[in-house]
Structures are given as structure tokens and as C-alpha cells.
Amino acid sequence: MIDRYFQLRAEWKHHEKNSPYEMKLEDLEKVWFCSRKNAKRILKKLEDEGLLLYKPGRGRGNISQLQYSSTFQFEVKRYMEECAKAGELDKIAEILRLPIPSQWVINSSSEIRNLLGLKRDESESKDILHTFSARDITTLDPLRVSVSLETHLIEYLGDTLVRYNSEKDCFDPHIAHHYHVDEEKRIWTFYLRKSVFFHQGGYVTSRDVAYTINRMKNSPHSYSWLARNITKIVCPNPHKVEIHLEHPSPFFLRYLSAIHFCILPADIEFDEYKWTGTGPFRLKERTKNKLVLEANDSYFKARPLIDEIHFYRVTKDAAKTVYLSSEAEVGEAIPSKHKIKDAGLRLLSFNLKRQSIIQHHSFREAIYHLFDVKKMAKELGWEVLEARSFEIEKAGPHDKDPSRISSLLAESGYKGETLHLYHFENHHAVVEAKWLEIEAKNYGISFKLCPVSFKEFTETEMEHDLDLLIMGLSLSFDKHLAFSYAFRNKALLFNRLFNKEVEQYIDSGLNAFEMAEKKEQRACLMEEMEHYLQKEIALIFLYHPVVTRVLDPIIEDVESHSFGHLDYTKLWVRS
């Protein structure tokens, strides 16, 4: 009942005590998503518990009123203190999902942070990582996922036949203990381990591999291109599978190593809320506001050292406040900071399909000189590496010349028309877009900022009103797969903005890139394609973010994983 009470006061901003607030029962039905009868019943219970006083309006034109004996801020503070003492993060997260002022959370932020991080539950002999997430999980379907967090989570739930070894730049057997290819590189044969079990029981067979590949081939979603070259799958026995290709493909193992090819059971219909895979963690619980991963005790490789990971959904303001608002440390321990530099790439893309001033090369060049990453990072206090390529190893400063902006705008014929600048709705992206908007105004350029959700990002109609786009790419450790993935995957919005000329160049370049036998050849082709895109100013490489993860100092063996996240399988708690 307390959650109904807090929801009411938060939604209607009933913050004061002894102040009569007018209300209508029909509005209360909308807040609580219930019938008029149930709304009255809930009000009666809350009144019986002394939480509020309800004065129903008598007669025509008389409005009902609610009154409270305590300020809402006091009650929130008291409730969170009680929950913190009891270690009830679920209940705290419920409060932090409500639209309450962030200032109210600051006084309790150190107590809340004390419950986060990697903790040892002595009663159950478990090591559990508790963390807040500032947005919803969009999807955990390997055929639909396009966001780094969800991709990272699927890596823990499922396994592929082979895995990319970034240190040696080769492919290690994984679910398959051995593999080979014929001389024409058209028939790939994989021999499956006999000790790989799905989370619900039953071991992996060639039939499951065939089902997984066919599910991708027959899918209308983003990743069917990964399997477009596969013509036939033969299963001679339960532990052997042959994959036949239409054309020779030196790049094929890279595709198979992508998490979108994680092996799923053939006899269970896929349900992302009851995820069944083979990974080091199993899905223990998933609701709208909470996700729990549990270590897989039967994992065929090294079992994770921690037992569970709990993700709690809270608002963006609450997450930011809890983690950043107070300098007070948890207890006497100083959190350790782990910097992850290889966390991806930020870029600015232009809609070359839309008839607007964007079509003029001089205008795009003006924007290139306008977006000074070094200046932005200094003014916003961000740590970044200026990007000159998809690869962070090539990071370095750009030659920006603001004195050219006005003449380039005049050359393009820009008359001050408003352009739509699309960006994600998360805090970092909003700040970045607002910075660019202010910079643009100094030169008479008008932007309308258009924040979009992660769900809207993948919708095919998004590009019709879009002029410019700022977005990020989270890249896997396999740089060459990441490069191909970035341009092949039409779920990535920037990849749907190129005109036919650019699209044809990219397609031709990727075909040559994927057929190249040696990595040196592919590196040269990558460089040629990136040079072309920058010459055409079809997109602008902005920067590689430097992500700092703040963790409890008792956490050991912190390593970065792909897509700019931590490797949860190796974390452990020092006693």
C-alpha cells in the first residue's frame, strides 16, 4: 500500500503538510490504473493507516480534497533510511523511479551507495553485485538487440561456437571443441563439446546449432545478413555440424563469433523473459524494473566468481544523484576508479537522403569546423580522446579552423533555416547536443533538438525528418567484425542516412574487406573507406569516450569486457 501512497504524492506533487489539495476520483483511477471502486478502497486503507485525510466533495461543484500530516520530503527520507538499514534495495529503487526532486535523495545517497557494489551475503554464502540502471532493458533477443548494455548481457546468457581472441587475433573453439574448413573455404565443419548444457537441462547438439542459424536466416530483423551466405546445414550426428556456404568466406568465423549467433535450444520457443542458453549466467528474474543474473553452476568453462548480479531500474536523475552527488565516502573505504578507454566511438552523421542544405558539402564542412571536440571536452569537463577513425589506436587531434565557418556557410547558401538535430535522450547525449546548439547559434545556425528513445532509434521511419544525428557506437574487441557490423546493420540509424553513391561505395568496399585473407589487407581497406567518408563528410568522427567505473575497493580483478563494460565473470570480493 505504501507504494500507492508514494506514487500519488509524487505524481501530483503533493509535497506539503496540512495543505488541502483538490482531487478527482477519475484522475486517481489514472494514477493507480484501477477502477473507481478500487480507488475508493485504496483511499480508505491509506486513511485508516493515518497517511492522509480524504474529504469527499458533497454535492454538485464541490471538489474532493486530500491532506497530509507530514511533508512528502520527510516521509521519503524516513522511508529510505528504514529501507537502507534493512538492506531493501528493491524498495529504495521503487522510490527512485518516482518523479521526486533529486535534492531529496542527496542526504541518503551515501547510505544507498553502501548497499550497491559487490557485497557478500553471509546468510546465503553468496557474493552479489548490486547496481542501478538508468533506463529500461529494450530487448534480450539476439536478433533484435542493437544497444551495448543488452548485447553485453546476452554475452553472459549465451555462447557461440567459436570466440574471438583479441590478444592473438584468432578464433578459439568454444561450444565447438574443434573445427576445420575445406580448401575452397565453403564447407565449415564443427565438432561440439559433449559437456555443454542448457540452463534448463539437456546438452547442446547439432540440431540446436541448425535451429539457431535457421532462426537467423528466416528472421526479418537486423542480423539476417550475418547468415545470408549460408545455403545448407548438415547434421551427420548430434556432435557434428557442417555449414555450407554459397561463396567462399575468410570472414565467416568472425560472423559466427558474434553474440547474435549464440546457440539456442531447438525444442524451446525463444522467450526473452525466460532466457534459455548455455552462458556463465542464467536469467533468474526479469521484470520491468529489475533484472537478476545467477551464476551457472554447470557452466562448461570456469564458473563466475560472483554468484548473482542485480540490476535495479531507477530514474536518470536518481542514478546520477546517488553515484555523484556526495563526496562522502562509503564508510572509510575510498572507491577505486577503473578507466575504460576502449568504450566505443561518438560520431555525427548527416542525412544525405533528405533534400536540405545538408546536401551541400560546404555546409557539412562548416559543421566539421564548428564541432570542436577539444573545446567541448574542456568546457564540459569530460575526458575523451579525439577520434580520427573507428579504431582508438588512431586517435588524435583534428585540424579545426573556426575562421572558415562563416565563409563556408555563405558558400553553401544557408539562410538560417532550422535543422533537426537528433540525439539519444540520455543525460550525456542531451548535454552534448545542447553544447553544439549553443555553438551553432554563434554562427547563425539554428538547430531544433530532437531527443529519441532507444526504441525509436531502430524504427525505420525515423530518418524522414532528421537532418543531423549524434550517436555512439559501442564496439566489440574484434575491430574488423565491428567495422563490418557498423555498416551492414541497418538497425543503426546513421547507417540509413547515406545516399546511393555512398551506399554503393560502402557495399563494394565491405565486400572486398570481408574477402581479404590477411588483416593487413583489411586494415588498408578500412583506412581507404574511412578516408572516403571523411572526404565526403558523410559523417564526422568525434571522440572515443573514456568511461570511469567507480567500484568498492574490496572488488578484485576488474577487467574491461567488450562494448565498454566490465567483465562480471572475473570479479570477486576480497574478505
C-alpha positions in Angstrom: 0.0 0.0 0.0 2.9 2.3 0.7 3.9 2.3 -3.0 0.4 3.6 -3.9 0.8 6.4 -1.4 4.2 7.5 -2.6 3.1 7.3 -6.2 0.1 9.5 -5.5 2.1 12.2 -3.8 4.9 12.1 -6.3 2.7 12.2 -9.5 0.5 15.0 -8.2 3.4 16.9 -6.4 1.6 16.8 -3.1 4.7 17.8 -1.1 3.4 19.9 1.7 1.7 19.0 5.0 -1.6 20.4 6.4 -2.3 21.9 2.9 -5.6 20.8 1.3 -5.1 19.5 -2.3 -8.1 19.3 -4.6 -8.5 16.0 -6.5 -11.0 14.0 -8.6 -11.6 10.3 -8.3 -11.4 9.9 -12.1 -7.9 11.3 -12.0 -6.9 8.9 -9.2 -8.0 6.0 -11.4 -5.4 7.0 -14.0 -2.6 7.3 -11.4 -3.3 3.9 -9.9 -4.5 2.2 -13.0 -7.6 0.9 -11.3 -11.4 1.2 -11.2 -13.3 3.8 -9.3 -14.3 1.2 -6.7 -10.7 0.2 -6.1 -9.6 3.8 -5.9 -12.0 4.4 -3.1 -11.0 1.2 -1.3 -7.3 2.2 -1.5 -8.0 5.7 -0.2 -9.9 4.3 2.7 -6.9 2.0 3.6 -4.5 4.9 3.4 -6.7 7.0 5.6 -7.1 4.1 8.1 -3.3 3.9 8.3 -3.1 7.6 9.1 -1.2 8.5 5.9 -3.7 11.0 4.6 -7.1 12.6 5.3 -9.7 12.3 2.5 -12.5 14.8 2.3 -15.0 13.8 -0.4 -16.8 16.6 -2.2 -20.5 16.7 -1.2 -22.9 18.0 -3.8 -22.6 19.4 -7.3 -19.5 21.6 -7.8 -17.8 20.6 -4.5 -14.3 19.2 -5.1 -12.8 16.4 -3.0 -9.6 17.2 -1.1 -6.6 15.3 0.3 -4.5 16.5 3.2 -1.3 15.1 4.7 0.2 15.2 8.2 3.8 15.2 7.1 5.8 16.8 4.3 6.5 14.4 1.4 10.2 15.0 1.6 10.3 14.0 5.3 8.4 10.8 4.6 10.7 9.9 1.6 13.8 10.5 3.7 12.4 8.4 6.7 11.3 5.6 4.4 14.7 5.4 2.5 16.6 5.4 5.8 14.5 2.5 7.1 15.0 0.6 3.8 18.7 1.3 3.9 19.0 -0.1 7.4 17.1 -3.2 6.3 19.1 -3.6 3.1 16.0 -3.4 1.0 17.3 -2.1 -2.3 14.2 -3.2 -4.2 12.1 -0.8 -2.1 14.6 2.0 -2.5 14.6 1.6 -6.2 10.8 1.9 -6.3 11.2 5.3 -4.7 14.0 6.3 -7.0 11.8 5.6 -10.0 9.3 8.3 -8.9 9.4 11.9 -10.1 10.8 13.4 -6.9 13.4 16.2 -6.6 16.9 14.9 -6.8 17.8 17.1 -3.8 15.7 14.8 -1.6 18.0 11.9 -2.4 21.3 13.6 -1.7 21.1 13.2 2.1 20.5 9.4 1.7 22.9 8.9 -1.2 25.8 7.6 0.9 23.6 5.1 2.7 22.2 3.9 -0.7 25.7 3.6 -2.2 26.7 1.5 0.7 24.2 -1.1 -0.5 25.5 -1.0 -4.1 28.6 -2.7 -5.5 29.7 -6.2 -4.8 28.5 -7.4 -1.4 28.8 -10.7 0.5 25.5 -12.2 1.8 26.8 -14.2 4.7 23.4 -15.8 5.4 23.3 -17.4 1.9 27.1 -17.5 1.4 26.7 -15.5 -1.8 28.6 -12.7 -3.4 26.1 -10.3 -5.1 26.7 -7.3 -7.3 24.0 -4.6 -6.9 23.8 -1.8 -9.5 21.4 0.8 -10.7 20.3 1.1 -14.4 19.0 4.5 -15.6 17.0 3.1 -18.5 14.8 0.1 -19.4 16.1 -3.0 -20.9 14.9 -2.8 -24.6 15.3 -6.4 -25.7 17.4 -9.5 -25.0 16.6 -11.2 -28.3 19.9 -11.8 -30.2 18.1 -11.0 -33.4 16.8 -7.6 -32.2 19.5 -6.3 -29.9 21.3 -3.1 -31.0 22.3 -1.5 -27.7 25.6 -2.1 -25.9 24.2 -3.0 -22.4 21.8 -5.6 -23.8 24.4 -7.0 -26.1 26.7 -7.3 -23.1 24.1 -9.1 -21.1 23.4 -11.6 -23.8 27.2 -12.4 -23.8 26.7 -13.8 -20.3 23.5 -15.7 -21.1 24.6 -17.4 -24.3 27.7 -18.9 -26.0 28.8 -19.2 -29.7 30.6 -22.0 -31.5 33.9 -20.0 -31.5 35.2 -16.9 -29.8 37.5 -14.2 -30.9 40.8 -14.0 -29.1 41.8 -10.3 -29.2 45.3 -10.8 -27.9 46.2 -13.3 -30.6 43.8 -12.0 -33.3 42.5 -15.6 -33.8 39.4 -17.7 -33.1 39.3 -20.1 -30.2 37.0 -23.1 -30.1 34.1 -22.6 -27.6 31.0 -24.7 -27.8 32.8 -26.4 -30.7 35.9 -28.1 -29.4 37.4 -28.3 -32.9 36.6 -27.0 -36.4 38.1 -27.1 -39.9 37.2 -25.8 -43.4 37.7 -27.3 -46.9 40.2 -25.9 -49.4 37.6 -23.8 -51.1 36.5 -22.3 -47.7 32.9 -23.2 -48.4 32.2 -26.1 -46.0 32.9 -25.4 -42.4 32.7 -28.4 -40.0 32.3 -28.0 -36.3 32.7 -30.7 -33.6 30.6 -30.0 -30.5 31.7 -30.5 -26.9 29.7 -33.1 -25.0 29.7 -31.2 -21.8 27.7 -28.1 -22.8 24.3 -28.0 -21.1 21.4 -25.5 -21.5 20.3 -23.7 -18.4 17.1 -25.8 -18.1 19.0 -29.1 -18.8 19.8 -31.1 -21.9 23.0 -30.8 -23.8 23.8 -28.9 -27.0 23.5 -30.9 -30.2 24.0 -30.2 -33.9 20.2 -29.8 -34.1 20.3 -26.8 -31.8 23.1 -25.2 -34.0 21.0 -25.7 -37.1 17.9 -24.2 -35.4 19.8 -21.1 -34.3 21.2 -20.5 -37.8 17.9 -21.0 -39.5 16.2 -18.8 -36.9 18.6 -16.0 -38.0 18.3 -16.8 -41.8 14.5 -16.7 -41.6 14.3 -13.5 -39.5 13.2 -10.2 -40.9 15.2 -8.4 -38.2 18.6 -6.7 -38.2 21.1 -9.6 -38.4 19.8 -11.9 -41.1 22.7 -10.6 -43.2 25.1 -12.5 -41.0 23.7 -15.7 -42.4 22.9 -14.7 -45.9 25.8 -16.7 -47.4 24.7 -20.0 -45.7 23.0 -22.4 -48.1 22.7 -25.6 -46.1 23.3 -27.1 -42.7 24.0 -30.8 -42.4 24.0 -32.7 -39.0 25.7 -36.1 -39.5 25.4 -36.8 -35.8 24.5 -35.0 -32.6 28.0 -33.7 -32.1 29.0 -32.7 -35.7 27.6 -30.0 -37.9 28.5 -28.9 -41.4 27.8 -25.4 -42.6 27.8 -24.9 -46.4 28.3 -21.5 -47.9 27.3 -20.2 -51.3 30.6 -18.3 -51.7 34.0 -18.7 -50.0 34.3 -16.5 -47.0 37.5 -15.9 -45.0 35.3 -13.7 -42.8 32.9 -16.4 -41.8 34.3 -17.2 -38.4 34.0 -13.6 -37.4 30.3 -13.7 -38.1 29.9 -17.0 -36.1 31.7 -15.4 -33.1 29.1 -12.6 -33.0 26.8 -12.9 -30.0 23.8 -12.9 -32.3 24.9 -16.5 -33.2 24.7 -17.7 -29.6 23.2 -21.2 -29.6 19.6 -21.6 -28.5 17.7 -24.8 -27.8 15.7 -26.2 -30.8 12.9 -27.7 -28.6 12.0 -24.5 -26.6 10.4 -21.5 -28.2 12.5 -18.4 -27.5 11.2 -16.2 -24.7 13.5 -13.3 -23.7 11.8 -13.2 -20.3 12.7 -16.9 -19.7 16.0 -16.9 -21.4 17.5 -20.4 -22.0 21.1 -20.5 -23.2 24.4 -22.0 -22.1 26.2 -19.0 -20.8 28.1 -18.4 -17.5 25.0 -16.7 -16.0 21.3 -17.8 -16.2 18.3 -15.4 -16.1 17.0 -15.8 -12.6 14.5 -12.9 -12.6 13.3 -10.3 -15.1 10.6 -7.7 -14.5 10.0 -4.3 -15.9 12.2 -2.7 -13.2 14.6 -5.5 -12.1 16.9 -8.0 -13.7 18.8 -10.7 -11.9 21.5 -12.9 -13.3 22.6 -16.0 -11.4 25.9 -17.9 -11.9 25.6 -21.1 -13.9 27.0 -23.9 -11.7 27.0 -26.3 -14.6 29.0 -24.0 -17.0 31.3 -25.9 -19.2 34.1 -23.4 -18.6 35.2 -21.5 -15.5 32.2 -20.6 -13.3 31.8 -16.9 -12.5 33.4 -16.0 -9.1 30.4 -13.9 -8.1 27.0 -15.6 -7.6 24.4 -13.0 -8.7 24.1 -9.6 -10.4 21.1 -7.4 -9.6 20.1 -4.5 -11.9 17.6 -2.1 -10.5 15.8 0.4 -12.7 15.7 4.0 -11.4 15.3 7.4 -13.0 18.3 9.1 -14.7 18.4 11.9 -12.0 18.3 9.4 -9.2 21.1 7.3 -10.6 23.2 10.4 -11.2 22.5 11.8 -7.7 23.3 8.6 -5.9 26.6 8.0 -7.6 27.8 11.6 -8.0 26.1 13.9 -5.6 28.1 13.5 -2.4 31.8 13.4 -1.7 31.1 11.4 1.4 32.7 8.0 1.1 31.0 4.8 2.0 32.3 4.0 5.5 36.1 4.7 5.5 36.7 3.0 2.1 37.7 5.1 -0.8 36.0 3.7 -4.0 38.5 2.6 -6.7 38.2 4.1 -10.2 38.7 2.0 -13.3 39.0 3.7 -16.6 37.9 2.0 -19.8 39.2 3.8 -22.8 38.0 1.3 -25.5 34.4 2.1 -24.9 33.4 2.9 -28.4 33.0 5.9 -30.7 30.8 9.0 -30.9 30.0 10.4 -34.3 28.0 13.0 -36.1 26.1 11.9 -39.2 24.3 13.8 -41.9 21.1 12.7 -43.7 22.2 12.7 -47.3 18.9 11.3 -48.4 16.9 14.3 -47.3 16.7 17.4 -49.6 18.0 20.2 -47.5 21.1 22.4 -47.0 22.8 19.3 -45.7 23.3 18.2 -49.3 25.8 21.0 -49.7 29.4 19.9 -49.0 30.3 23.4 -47.8 27.6 23.3 -45.1 28.8 19.9 -43.8 32.4 21.2 -43.8 31.2 24.2 -41.7 29.7 21.8 -39.2 33.0 19.9 -39.2 34.9 23.0 -38.1 32.1 24.0 -35.7 32.2 20.8 -33.6 35.5 21.3 -31.8 35.8 18.2 -29.6 38.7 19.6 -27.6 36.8 22.8 -26.8 33.7 20.9 -25.8 35.6 18.5 -23.6 37.3 21.4 -21.8 34.1 23.3 -21.2 32.1 20.3 -20.1 34.9 18.7 -18.0 34.8 15.4 -20.0 37.7 13.1 -20.6 37.8 12.0 -24.2 40.1 11.0 -27.0 39.6 12.8 -30.3 38.7 10.2 -32.9 40.1 10.0 -36.4 38.9 6.5 -37.2 36.8 3.7 -35.8 40.0 2.5 -34.1 41.1 4.1 -30.9 44.7 3.4 -31.7 44.5 6.1 -34.4 43.0 8.7 -32.0 44.4 12.2 -32.4 43.5 15.9 -32.8 41.7 17.3 -35.8 42.6 20.5 -37.7 39.7 22.7 -36.8 39.6 26.3 -38.2 36.6 28.3 -36.8 37.6 31.2 -39.0 36.3 29.3 -42.1 32.8 28.6 -40.8 31.2 31.9 -41.9 32.6 31.8 -45.4 31.6 28.1 -45.8 28.1 28.9 -44.7 27.9 31.7 -47.2 29.2 29.4 -49.9 26.6 26.8 -49.1 23.7 29.3 -49.4 22.5 28.7 -45.8 19.7 31.2 -44.9 19.2 30.4 -41.2 16.6 27.6 -41.7 16.1 25.4 -38.7 17.6 21.9 -38.9 16.5 18.9 -36.9 19.4 17.5 -34.7 18.5 14.1 -33.4 20.2 12.5 -30.4 19.5 10.0 -27.6 17.5 11.2 -24.6 20.1 10.1 -22.0 21.8 12.8 -19.9 25.2 12.7 -21.7 23.7 13.0 -25.2 21.4 15.8 -24.1 24.3 17.9 -22.7 26.4 17.2 -25.8 23.6 18.3 -28.2 22.8 21.4 -26.2 26.5 22.4 -26.3 26.5 22.1 -30.1 23.2 24.0 -30.3 24.8 26.9 -28.4 28.0 26.8 -30.5 25.9 26.8 -33.7 23.9 29.9 -32.6 27.1 31.9 -32.6 27.3 31.5 -36.3 23.6 31.9 -37.0 22.9 28.2 -37.4 19.6 27.1 -36.0 19.1 23.6 -34.6 15.9 22.0 -33.2 17.0 19.3 -30.7 15.1 16.1 -31.1 15.8 13.5 -28.3 14.8 9.9 -29.2 14.5 6.8 -27.1 16.4 3.6 -27.7 13.2 2.0 -29.1 12.6 4.9 -31.5 16.2 4.7 -32.6 15.6 1.4 -34.5 12.3 2.4 -36.2 12.6 2.6 -40.0 10.6 5.9 -40.3 12.9 7.8 -38.0 15.1 9.3 -40.8 12.4 11.2 -42.7 12.6 14.4 -40.6 16.2 14.0 -39.5 18.9 16.4 -40.7 21.8 15.6 -38.4 22.4 12.8 -35.9 24.8 12.5 -32.9 25.1 8.9 -31.7 27.6 6.4 -30.3 28.8 3.1 -31.4 29.9 0.5 -28.8 32.4 -1.7 -30.5 33.4 -5.3 -29.8 37.1 -6.3 -29.3 37.1 -7.7 -32.8 37.7 -4.4 -34.6 37.2 -5.9 -38.1 33.9 -7.5 -37.2 32.8 -4.3 -35.5 33.6 -2.3 -38.7 31.6 -4.7 -40.9 28.8 -4.7 -38.3 28.6 -0.9 -38.2 27.8 -0.6 -41.9 25.9 -3.8 -42.5 23.4 -3.4 -39.6 20.5 -1.2 -40.8 19.2 -1.0 -37.2 21.9 1.5 -36.6 20.3 4.8 -37.6 23.4 6.5 -39.0 23.7 3.7 -41.5 20.3 4.5 -43.1 21.3 8.1 -43.9 23.8 7.6 -46.7 22.8 8.5 -50.3 23.0 5.9 -53.1 26.5 6.9 -54.1 27.9 6.5 -50.6 25.9 3.3 -50.1 27.3 1.7 -53.2 30.9 2.6 -52.3 30.5 1.2 -48.8 28.9 -2.0 -50.1 31.7 -2.5 -52.6 34.3 -1.7 -50.1 32.9 -4.1 -47.5 32.7 -7.0 -50.0 36.4 -6.6 -50.7 37.1 -6.1 -47.0 35.4 -9.3 -46.0 37.0 -11.3 -48.7 40.6 -10.2 -47.8 42.6 -13.1 -46.4 45.1 -11.0 -44.3 44.4 -8.5 -41.6 46.9 -6.1 -43.2 44.8 -6.0 -46.3 41.6 -5.4 -44.3 43.4 -2.6 -42.4 44.2 -0.8 -45.7 40.7 -1.2 -46.9 39.3 0.2 -43.6 41.6 3.2 -43.9 40.5 3.8 -47.5 36.8 3.7 -46.6 37.2 5.9 -43.6 39.2 8.4 -45.7 36.4 8.5 -48.3 33.7 9.1 -45.7 35.7 11.9 -44.2 36.5 13.4 -47.6 32.8 13.4 -48.5 31.9 14.5 -44.9 29.3 11.8 -44.9 30.0 11.5 -41.2 32.4 13.1 -38.7 34.3 11.0 -36.2 34.0 12.9 -32.9 35.7 11.1 -30.0 36.2 7.9 -28.0 34.7 8.3 -24.5 36.8 7.5 -21.5 34.4 5.7 -19.1 35.2 5.6 -15.4 33.6 2.9 -13.3 33.6 3.6 -9.6 33.8 0.4 -7.6 34.2 -0.7 -4.0 37.9 -1.2 -3.3 37.3 -4.8 -2.0 36.4 -5.9 -5.6 39.3 -7.7 -7.2 40.4 -8.5 -10.8 38.5 -5.7 -12.6 38.9 -6.2 -16.3 37.1 -4.5 -19.2 35.0 -6.6 -21.5 33.7 -5.8 -25.0 31.3 -2.8 -25.6 32.9 -0.8 -22.8 31.6 -2.8 -19.8 33.3 -4.7 -17.0 33.8 -8.5 -17.2 31.5 -9.7 -14.5 32.7 -13.3 -14.7 36.1 -12.4 -13.1 35.0 -10.1 -10.3 35.4 -11.3 -6.8 35.2 -10.0 -3.2 38.3 -9.7 -1.0 37.5 -10.8 2.5 
